[in-house]
Amino acid sequence: MTIDMTNICSHLQRKLFEEDGAYHRIWIALQNDPELTAVVRSRQLHIYRNGKKVLVLAGKSAPKVIREDRISEML
């Protein structure tokens, strides 16, 4: 999966892409699960499963769980 990193918050980049980051496990799951997709909007990462939004990750604020999903359990 490719994401336009120029539009993502720098705090979120560190949490996603660094191995000790809080959301790195979610980033790995996005790479390995074909049902998951992600879009960058307003410097946040919106995660979808089969076209339905399940999670919104931001750099400094708390993640927003939209729907209960197994990816939300990784927080």
C-alpha positions, 0 to 999 in steps of 0.5 A: 500500500502506498500513502502520500506521506507529504500530507500526513502529520509528522507525529503520525508518520513517526507513530506509523512507520517507526518500529517502536511507534504506537501504530506500527502494528496497524501499518503492518496489518494494512500491508498484509490484509487485502480487505483494508484500505487507507486514505490520508485526509486532513493530515489524518489516516482514515482506515476502511475495511471493505469500503466502510470506515473503521478507524481514524488515526491522528498524530497528536489526538486519540484515535477515533474508533468508528466501527468495532473491528479487529484492527481497533484491538491493536491500539 
